Amino acid sequence: MNSTPPPRVAVIGGGPAGLMAAQTLATAGLGVDVYDAMPSVGRKFLLAGRGGMNITHAEAYDIFVTRYGKRAAELRPMLDAFGPGQVRDWVHGLGIATFVGTSGRVFPTEMKAAPLLRAWLHGLRERGVHFHQRHRWLGWREDGALLLDTPDGARAVAADATVLALGGASWARLGSDGAWAPLLGGLGVDVAPLVPANCGFDVDWSAHFSGRHAGEPLTTVAVIATGADGLPLRKQGQFVVTATGVEGSLIYALSAALRDQIAQRGDTLIHLDLLPDLSAERVEGEVAKPRGSRSMSSHLQSRLGIKGVKAGLLRECASAEEFADPARLARLLKALPVRLRAPRPIDEAISSGGGVRFEALEGTMLRAKPGVFVAGEMLDWEAPTGGYLLTACLASGVAAGRDALRWLRGT
């Protein structure tokens, strides 16, 4: 007696969202094929782990969810089902211990992505998941079959359901090139333009300042900016001066609001507090103290520790008249204006915003293409670094896998 084979699902994209969708489906007994354009899967995942594999964040869950900004409501059901706690449990299930850092970020004990990915892929293969490398998805044939460009030429693949997890448009050389956007747009899918997220910005530095200070970190500073809600926002941390502008964790944390302001106005202004641990009154008092024959630069270094890149930045952004006026100079030390001209190109960004709008979906399924589900950075959401990106990618992969399973079973 012949038994009916289980449905086969094609997962397009071998990043965290695609692999989690594959795991969800294979665990339910379905046949799963993962197609990826690159020679190996998880390339961006491995790159993200080079500086320490930040898998999620241990802050209170109600705060955690707010990190997804205007799309928090849409992502919350996915995160409720597979949030930070479930991410840690999943990693532990792969035989890898985790710990919480002083910032609340969660890391594997070894701080590496490669062991996690190896264990994950081993488990997927044991569940019967088949991997097809150098298979680039090109769209659909008229009969609904998936079109793939492979090392052996064009190939058409029939699938009972499809999960698209092709990433956003940052780091194209690792596979996330956004080439899927016009394909889905051509079907009438509502796709928000892909934009850089967690990105740096261009500033019109002088050649002298750029040549002298590019690559130097600005530590213990605060940025005062306008938040996404239009209210003043202040964040303390560090960032790096680059040859073309600014980048780093403190800038990334504000990048969505800054990027949107530049899109609306043409540029945007931030202010730097170079001495965030000192009150304005204390700074004003130190600057006003007699300096004798010392230059103002020597005075600032002696009284307030302003030297190196901070001193260079003060010279870069303050006029000669302001530098010579102690009261005005003290105010600039607490609020130095820096004008951001443009975000850096999307291919340099850590992640991207935009993508398939949730309004184009029924759960995670495309309204315009029943049986096709979307996960990961293809969806229209963004989040800061700190484990939020990976957690939402994994959660949306689980959601897409479960939605595909329910659709195939007609439930």
ABEGO torsion letter per residue (X at the ends): XBBBBBBBBBBBEABAAAAAAAAAAAAAGBBBBBBBABABBGAAAAAAAAAEBBABBABBAAAAAAAAEAAAAAAAAAAAABBAAAAAAAAAAAGBBBBBBAAGBBBBAAGBAAAAAAAAAAAAAAAGBBBBBGBBBAEBBAAGBBBBBBAAEBBBBBBABBBBBAEBABGAAAGBAGAAAAAAAAAGBBBBBBBBBGBBBBBBBBAAAAAAABGBBBBGBBBBBBBAAGBBBBBBEBBBBBAAEBBEAAAAAAAAAAAAAAAAAGBBBBBBBABAABBAAAAAAAAABBAEABBAAAAAAAAAGBBEAAAAAAAAABBAAAAABAAAAAAAAABBBBBBABBBBAAABABBBEEBBAAABBEABBAABBGBBBBEAABBBBBBBGGAAAAAAAAAAAAAAAAAAAAAAGX
